[in-house]
């Protein structure tokens, strides 16, 4: 039951238009920061690209969980235990 709930929530989140819009904006902003960083500012470029990779990894994880191809981590907290 817990696994089905997590998979369902992952599907709901990955398909939610507001969440998708937020991820799109965050990814675009980080990508632009990397592109327009001063040529000498390797740290800013590296940081921005790490942010892009993290956003893409989160999207991929939600997609995998939503498809049911992978079981959620055993130590994942209860869905109802998240504080908003």
Order of alpha helices (4+ residues) and beta strands (2+ residues): alpha-alpha-alpha
